[in-house]
C-alpha cells in the first residue's frame, strides 16, 4: 500500500455539497492499494501510522504518536498515489489495485482504524472529493508497505 500522511491542524473532505469527514488536530491519511496488497499489509500500515512519533512533546521534539495525543484520523482513498509518470505526459495508474480490491482494503483499513482509535473519519471511496487541510509543520510523510 502507498500512503501519504500529513500532520494537520484540521482537515475535511467533501463530496459535492456534503461533508463526509472532518477532524481537528491529527493526521490526514491518503491511501492507495496496489494489486499485491492484502489485509495483512493494510494492518501493518495502520499499526505504523497509529504509533508513528510525529507529534511534538513538551520539549518540542517529535516524540508522540497519534494515539498519544488523541488526535483525529481522516482516511481518504487516492488511487493517484500509484501514478507512473515515467512515460509521456499522461500518468498511468496501472499500479493501483483494481477497484474491487482497492475498496475492500480501504474498508478493512477504516474498520480496523475505528476499532483501535476513537476519532476516525473518511472520504468516500471512488468519489470525486475535495480535500481541505491546514498542514501542521508542515509534516508530510510518504509511506509504502
C-alpha positions as CSV (number, residue, x, y, z in Angstrom):
1,X,0.0,0.0,0.0
2,X,1.0,3.5,-0.7
3,X,0.2,6.3,1.8
4,X,0.8,9.9,2.2
5,X,0.5,11.1,5.8
6,X,0.0,14.7,6.7
7,X,0.0,16.1,10.2
8,X,-2.8,18.7,10.3
9,X,-4.3,21.4,12.5
10,X,-7.6,20.5,10.7
11,X,-8.8,18.7,7.7
12,X,-12.1,17.9,5.9
13,X,-13.3,16.1,2.9
14,X,-16.4,17.0,0.9
15,X,-18.3,15.1,-1.8
16,X,-20.4,17.6,-3.7
17,X,-22.1,19.8,-1.1
18,X,-21.8,17.1,1.7
19,X,-19.0,16.9,4.2
20,X,-18.1,13.2,4.7
21,X,-15.4,13.7,7.2
22,X,-13.8,16.4,9.3
23,X,-11.1,16.4,12.0
24,X,-9.3,18.9,14.2
25,X,-5.6,18.3,15.0
26,X,-4.4,14.9,13.9
27,X,-3.5,13.1,10.7
28,X,-4.8,13.1,7.1
29,X,-4.1,9.8,5.5
30,X,-4.3,9.5,1.7
31,X,-4.1,5.8,0.8
32,X,-3.8,3.7,-2.3
33,X,-3.9,-0.1,-2.5
34,X,-1.7,-1.9,-5.0
35,X,-2.6,-5.2,-6.8
36,X,-0.3,-7.4,-4.5
37,X,-1.8,-5.9,-1.3
38,X,-3.9,-7.8,1.3
39,X,-5.4,-7.2,4.7
40,X,-2.1,-8.0,6.4
41,X,-0.4,-5.2,4.5
42,X,-3.2,-2.8,5.5
43,X,-2.9,-3.9,9.1
44,X,0.8,-3.3,9.1
45,X,0.3,0.2,7.6
46,X,-2.3,1.1,10.2
47,X,-0.1,0.0,13.1
48,X,2.8,2.1,11.8
49,X,0.6,5.1,11.4
50,X,-1.0,4.9,14.8
51,X,2.4,4.6,16.5
52,X,4.5,6.9,14.3
53,X,6.0,9.6,16.6
54,X,5.5,12.8,14.6
55,X,3.7,15.0,17.2
56,X,5.7,17.3,19.5
57,X,6.3,16.5,23.1
58,X,6.8,19.2,25.9
59,X,10.3,19.8,24.6
60,X,9.2,20.4,21.1
61,X,10.6,17.1,19.7
62,X,8.6,14.8,17.5
63,X,8.2,12.1,20.1
64,X,4.4,11.5,20.4
65,X,2.1,9.4,18.3
66,X,-1.4,10.0,17.1
67,X,-2.6,7.7,19.9
68,X,-0.5,9.6,22.5
69,X,-2.1,12.9,21.6
70,X,-5.6,11.6,20.9
71,X,-5.8,13.3,17.5
72,X,-8.2,12.6,14.7
73,X,-7.6,10.4,11.7
74,X,-9.1,11.3,8.3
75,X,-8.7,8.4,5.8
76,X,-9.1,9.2,2.1
77,X,-8.7,6.8,-0.8
78,X,-6.5,8.2,-3.5
79,X,-5.6,5.8,-6.4
80,X,-3.5,8.6,-8.0
81,X,-0.7,7.8,-5.5
82,X,0.1,4.9,-7.7
83,X,0.8,7.2,-10.7
84,X,3.6,6.2,-13.0
85,X,4.9,9.4,-14.7
86,X,7.9,7.8,-16.4
87,X,6.5,7.8,-19.9
88,X,4.8,10.6,-21.8
89,X,2.8,13.3,-20.3
90,X,-0.2,11.4,-19.1
91,X,0.2,9.4,-15.9
92,X,-0.5,5.7,-15.9
93,X,-2.5,4.3,-12.9
94,X,-2.0,0.6,-13.7
95,X,0.0,0.3,-10.4
96,X,-3.2,0.9,-8.4
97,X,-5.3,-2.1,-7.3
98,X,-8.4,-2.9,-9.3
99,X,-11.4,-1.1,-7.8
100,X,-12.9,-4.1,-6.1
101,X,-9.7,-4.9,-4.2
102,X,-9.0,-1.3,-3.5
103,X,-12.4,-0.8,-2.0
104,X,-12.1,-4.0,0.1
105,X,-8.7,-3.0,1.5
106,X,-9.8,0.6,2.1
107,X,-12.9,-0.5,4.0
108,X,-10.8,-3.0,6.0
109,X,-8.3,-0.3,6.9
110,X,-11.1,2.0,8.1
111,X,-12.9,-0.7,10.1
112,X,-9.6,-1.6,11.8
113,X,-8.8,2.1,12.5
114,X,-12.2,2.6,14.1
115,X,-11.7,-0.4,16.3
116,X,-8.3,0.9,17.5
117,X,-8.7,4.7,17.6
118,X,-11.5,6.8,18.9
119,X,-11.7,9.5,16.2
120,X,-11.7,8.2,12.6
121,X,-13.5,9.9,9.7
122,X,-13.4,9.2,6.0
123,X,-13.9,10.3,2.5
124,X,-16.0,8.2,0.1
125,X,-14.2,5.5,-1.9
126,X,-14.3,6.2,-5.7
127,X,-16.0,9.6,-5.3
128,X,-14.8,13.0,-6.7
129,X,-13.7,14.6,-3.4
130,X,-12.5,17.9,-2.3
131,X,-10.0,17.7,0.5
132,X,-9.1,20.7,2.6
133,X,-6.4,20.9,5.2
134,X,-4.1,23.0,7.2
135,X,-0.8,21.2,7.3
136,X,0.9,21.4,10.6
137,X,4.7,21.9,10.5
138,X,4.4,21.2,7.6
139,X,4.9,17.5,8.3
140,X,4.2,15.3,5.2
141,X,5.4,11.7,5.1
142,X,5.2,9.3,2.2
143,X,4.9,5.6,3.2
144,X,4.9,2.3,1.3
145,X,4.3,-1.1,2.9
